[in-house]
Amino acid sequence: MDSAIDAHLVCPRKLSRRVADDYQPPFPLWVARASQDLTQVVMAYFGVQYQGEEKKPAAMAALRKIVELFKAENGALHYDLTHHVDNQGYDNLIAVGYWRDPGAHCRWLRSQAVSGWWDSDERLADGIGYFREIVSPRAEQFETLYTHTDASKYPGVGAIMDGASGDIQEHAYWGSMRDRIPLSQTDWLQPSGTLDLISGDPQAGGRVKIRGHDNVALIRSGQNWSAADEDERTLYLGEMEPPLRQGMDFLRDNGPAVGCYSNRYVQNIDLDGNLLDETYCIGYWRSLALLERWAESHPSHLKIFVTFFRVIAGMQKLSLYHEVSVFDAGDQLYEYINCHPQTGMMRDAVMAVAEAA
Amino acid sequence: MDSAIDAHLVCPRKLSRRVADDYQPPFPLWVARASQDLTQVVMAYFGVQYQGEEKKPAAMAALRKIVELFKAENGALHYDLTHHVDNQGYDNLIAVGYWRDPGAHCRWLRSQAVSGWWDSDERLADGIGYFREIVSPRAEQFETLYTHTDASKYPGVGAIMDGASGDIQEHAYWGSMRDRIPLSQTDWLQPSGTLDLISGDPQAGGRVKIRGHDNVALIRSGQNWSAADEDERTLYLGEMEPPLRQGMDFLRDNGPAVGCYSNRYVQNIDLDGNLLDETYCIGYWRSLALLERWAESHPSHLKIFVTFFRVIAGMQKLSLYHEVSVFDAGDQLYEYINCHPQTGMMRDAVMAVAEAA
């Protein structure tokens, strides 16, 4: 059995795993592997926000523009597209791109094509909102988990990695997520500071920038039933999806009480906006510890968990995965243009100056 | 906030806790404290097993005899009495006594009064069964947990300790049970070997002795609603007790699948056999790790856990507690006289010789 932590990321431990060396998980799961040249990745969530069907063509055009930019020089190696309606009633489209080389991403971001488009005053006058949430975990700051071993089908960050592990030991116990993150060998992954509003005014619209703090945690947790036969579709849509939606709605609406800065439950779409049989959750948390506490004790998540354990053995074509990362403060960029003030990190950001006073 | 590990039991860690130093539990709980002179305790479960109402008077007389012995010189400092029906349809009465001084317990056990009674051939001819399961955790091998802070009312091992802690940090997360056991600072509490049948034949009845292995874990987990008002009684009996019973029945009947050697869900009684408003579970496990796995992932326990979290804030008079211990192989004594072969540790014990072959 493999360790979830790849050999080249193992280091002398200061902190112990939660389980002893002879721990045996009750069923197999896999993680994505990458060669040593992968030292840091970039996950760039570009969003388009609109209200009203009449804005949809402009929003879809903006989404396609982002995809066009992803395909430019130094662009994303992989991307996917989603739609969701938030709790303010706005439609949101997101294109998330993944880079394996932060240098390439930086050159891309500063390119005339990208910065010229994003920074243009025209964005303020498009009649739709934009956001970009760009985070860059180092290799030791993220982990993945998949119910299937065919790495050619891994979504998200797995798509820019190099393959699948053997079945891994660190799963099926609370704390295994932390134990899969290489940095947890030596570091508690504690949050420092606050989410600071560094420019702009969320209430006024326009451009807003927010600065993250150390060890903000991001979970992307997904479900793909596109290959499932009728029985598995029924299992997923009838039994797993309702408690999942309930749990995600809880986090979307009650984040401040549990330490979740933002939670979006999104459905994949194609470039024409057609819904695909694939969804995921994008959740930003103040810390990995707070994510752990919610996951292991909140009834809404325990219901998801119990359902998963009950059906895992019967899953053939339904595939599930997640990726969880923590970031240094400086490896996060949160920017909003004409989005409503509950969008993303804006809801929980505090005035940097007020905090200092 | 206190650590669950008392100051004199703290030692340099080889293994880390599961939570960081700034962890804050969402509600207060307490543990029992004892002065340094408490170095090892004894928990002695003496059982009487019978089938049929006509045997009840003899069984009750035997139970009273055990209580009489508990009160003899060097006897138990504290005891309680329970009744339960096992899954073979037998009634079982248990008197559990607690000693603070293993030397005193040893002198008591070897006294003519006790050994003369237990070892007598008359016990084989009483028409009822007997068992004794006597375990002796050192101070660093057990932990306690209470929903209330009045130590004068602590049941079980808490009754022979000296008081209550302040509210403690290590609770309300999976892994906190382990983190409360002082020995977990340096030791994984791993099981070694098997549960060995060392004399007698469970199928044949008569006297049977079983030898434990290192780090067998015992949980006593109790509920007392005797002081509860009508609302709390309804809450407990209507909402908490049914899932609790379901979980305990699962463990009683499916122990081998999850690593539980024996599970009894017992109700307290008085010396006349009248039922009291108090119950507890006595569960022996192959290891603390297996108890952890069941508790944190099995639907039947998660239902108990979620219900507890939901009602804890409204509990005034309903009191809950548990005590969890691990033992060295040599600090366990399991003996049965004319009990059915599914009783206690007999079900899962293996022939010591066969194992060696």
Interface residues (C-beta under 8 A of the other chain):
Chain A: K14 L15 S16 R18 V19 A20 D22 Y23 A172 Y173 W174 G175 W188 Q190 A289 E292 R293 E296 S297 P299 L302 F305 V306 F309 R310
Chain B: K14 L15 S16 R18 V19 A20 D22 Y23 A172 Y173 W174 G175 W188 Q190 A289 E292 R293 E296 S297 P299 L302 F305 V306 F309 R310
